[in-house]
Amino acid sequence: MWEIATIKVDSNMGDYYLEGIKSTWVESNDVAKSLGHIEDYTIMVSAMPDSGAFNILLGIKYASMADIGPSREKYDAFMAAWGEANQDSSRETSKTYPELRKITGQYLMHELTMLDSSSE
């Protein structure tokens, strides 16, 4: 199960936005991954930033749909690992995001593996 967000960042602000999410989105996903809350995450950036409805794709991979729902236990474990200093820093950094980008879509996607028809 993948949670996908499509983001449109002003083409001249892409590097600035990516630097910001490095210390917020990336670091928080590293914590979630180390705790086993997510399997992986990815960032994809368009080579043509001025074309289309989005130019950055953010993805978080979960083991199953059940892992997406809220959990007080997971939240408390994450906050203990993330720490108050990171919370404050993350809030400060993310204040600029509305000026840099627009979230154009959010999706929950199932990853499919196609079976080889010759193995049947």
N, C-alpha and C positions, 0 to 999 in steps of 0.2 A: 504494500500500500504506500503510495507516494502522495504527499501533500505538496502541491505545486502552486507557486505564486508567480504571476507574470507582472513585471515592473517596467514602466516607461520612465527612464531617467533622461533628463536633458543631455544631449550628446556631449556637451562641453563639461558636464559634471559627473560623468561616469566614474572616473578615477577617484574623485572626492567621495562619492557615495560608497564605492567599494571599500575604500579605506575606513569609512565609518562603520560599515557592517562587519568589517574584520574584527573590531573590538566589541561588537554587540552580538549580531546574529551568529557569526562564526564561532566566537568564544562560547556563547551560551549553548550552541549545538554540540561543541566539543564536550562540555560538561554533561549534557543530556546523553550523549553517546557513551561517555565513560561510566555513567550510571546505568546503562542498558535501557534507557527510555526510548531511544531511537536506534536504528541500525546504521544509518549513514545520512549524509546530506550532500548537496551539490549546488554549485553556482555555475550557470551557463551565461555567457555574454555574447551578444550578436557582433559579428564582424562588420555589420552594416547598421550602426546605431540609430540612423535617422529613418530607417524604413520599418514599416509595420507598426502594430499596436503595442509592442513591447520590445525591449532590447536587453533585458536581464530576466533570467528565469531562476528562481530559488526553489530547491526541492529538498524535502525531508522524507527519508524512507523509514517506515514503521514495519515491524514484523507482521502486524495484522491490524484490522480496523479497531479491534478492542484496545489497542495501545494509544489511540487518538483521544479517547474520552478523558474527561477530567478525573483527577485522582489526588486527593488531599495528601496521601502518602508520598506520591511522586513529587508533588509540588514542594512539600516540606523537605524532602531529600535534595531536590534541586536547589532550593533557596539556601540550604545549609552549605552546599558545595559551591554555589555561585558567590555567596558572600555579599555583605552590605556595600562594600566599596565598589564592587562591580555593578551593583544595582544603581548606585548613584551616578557612576561614570556612564553607564549605558543610557540612563534617562537623559543625561546632559547631551550626549552625542546624538541620540535619536531625535532631539528637538528640531534639528535642521532637516530631517528627512522630508517633511511635507513640502518644503521649498524646492527639493531636488528631484522628487519622483512622484509618480502616481501608480498605485496598484491597479492594474487593468483587469486582473482576474485571479480567482483562487479556485483550485480544483482538488478533488480527491480522486486519484487515479490508481487502478489496479495494474500492476506490472504483469504482463502475460509472457509465458514461454511457449512458443509454438513447438509442437511435437513434430518430429521428423516422420513424415508419412511412410517412409520405407521401413520403419521399425515396428509397424503394426502387424 
